[in-house]
Amino acid sequence: MRTATVTINPQAMTHNLMQVKKRAPSAKVLAMVKANAYGHGIAAVLPALEQADGIGVASFTEAFEARRLGWDKAVGLVEGVFSASEWQQAIDNGCSCVIHHAPQLQWALDCVPIPNSPTRTVWLKYNTGMNRLGFDEQGVISAAKLLYDAGYQLILTTHFANADDCDHSLTSMQIQRFNEVLTILHRDVDKNIKASLCNSAGIINYPDSHCDWVRPGIMLYGSSPVTDQSASELNLQAVMDFSAQIMAFQTVKQGEAIGYGSRWVADKDTRTALVSVGYGDGYPRVVNDEAYVQVIDSAKQKRYTCSVIGRVAMDMLVIDVSRTPIALALDSKVILWGATLPVDDVAQHAGTISYELLCRLSNRPLRVIT
Ligand SMILES: Cc1ncc(COP(=O)(O)O)c(C=O)c1O
């Protein structure tokens, strides 16, 4: 059987959540589970998030799934709603919404907030420099006044553009702008207005800005959010293992090329193995010549690092097994990424970020929860 497999380890997620809580002990945690929990599956990870205070989703589909699975804590819609009728849907399903532009503000003001309804809490987005979602300074102050007067409870929020780089001048600027507006709102509107700035990188690089809510995503899944420290240096554990099996061996003669485009040419006779995984499963086609996998020799209980050679195809890829034992079994397990091979490495070899690799796995691999 073809066994490209995605294995989810919820205990690793609980461990990572504890790392968030250690770093931000007095903040509440909105655990980001949008994009099907960064490709891990909402159902697979929710039980590991019991200690979180809420979850962040980007769509009602994700919110409904979480509710169907029994999640009864806060659900935050991080892009807010897209129409007046969706505002009512948010009320009906107990979601809190981001309000980032005038139409959303109006939909909120057109309803009277219900006491004790989660929708009474609004995540008011201030554009401090990312320049995607959010009101400008004057806009956010007047929106806050209107929402407060209408009976809403506010969390002033913003999103960092470059928090992965601990020295980026824009981040200091974003924090300064945010704090100035927060001070004005505390003075002129309500001193109980809450604040939320930090994604994973912010949690690590900007501990003075944790405020009332942190919003970790990628670090919960065990990948490093920052440029200068690896996941293991941050004591994060990979939640996903992506693996496949060797399906055939070949010896490619010197001067012969492998695969589509004949990109890789053997400079000597080379023992190769075909692995039953490809871009149709979610392994990136664009990996460079530095990309590698780990082959597990179950007979010898050993692990070998093998280069990916030739172009990754839809259903298979080829690896160089010249340094593994000749007797390597046909069905040997091949680790593509996971606890022993950081997805951050694969992402680097593919010229992208771990987020993209995790989110764009296809539904073809088998899914296992440990
Ligand atoms: C508003 C918001 N907050 C937090 C996050 C989590 O970011 P990260 O995965 O980098 O921790 C995201 C993700 O894109 C987001 O959009």
The ligand as an SDF file (V2000), in Angstrom:
LIG
                    3D

 16 16  0  0  0  0  0  0  0  0999 V2000
   -3.8670   38.2830   13.2790 C   0  0  0  0  0  0  0  0  0  0  0  0
   -2.9330   37.1490   13.4610 C   0  0  0  0  0  0  0  0  0  0  0  0
   -2.4230   36.9120   14.6680 N   0  0  0  0  0  0  0  0  0  0  0  0
   -1.5910   35.8860   14.9010 C   0  0  0  0  0  0  0  0  0  0  0  0
   -1.1860   35.0530   13.8790 C   0  0  0  0  0  0  0  0  0  0  0  0
   -0.2310   33.9270   14.1730 C   0  0  0  0  0  0  0  0  0  0  0  0
    0.9880   34.1440   13.5470 O   0  0  0  0  0  0  0  0  0  0  0  0
    2.1890   33.1290   13.7420 P   0  0  0  0  0  0  0  0  0  0  0  0
    1.7790   31.8570   13.1030 O   0  0  0  0  0  0  0  0  0  0  0  0
    3.3200   33.7620   13.0280 O   0  0  0  0  0  0  0  0  0  0  0  0
    2.3900   32.9830   15.2070 O   0  0  0  0  0  0  0  0  0  0  0  0
   -1.6640   35.2730   12.5920 C   0  0  0  0  0  0  0  0  0  0  0  0
   -1.2290   34.4250   11.4900 C   0  0  0  0  0  0  0  0  0  0  0  0
   -1.0870   34.7800   10.3710 O   0  0  0  0  0  0  0  0  0  0  0  0
   -2.5700   36.3470   12.3750 C   0  0  0  0  0  0  0  0  0  0  0  0
   -3.0640   36.6000   11.1660 O   0  0  0  0  0  0  0  0  0  0  0  0
  1  2  1  0
  2  3  1  0
  2 15  2  0
  3  4  2  0
  4  5  1  0
  5  6  1  0
  5 12  2  0
  6  7  1  0
  7  8  1  0
  8  9  2  0
  8 10  1  0
  8 11  1  0
 12 13  1  0
 12 15  1  0
 13 14  2  0
 15 16  1  0
M  END
$$$$
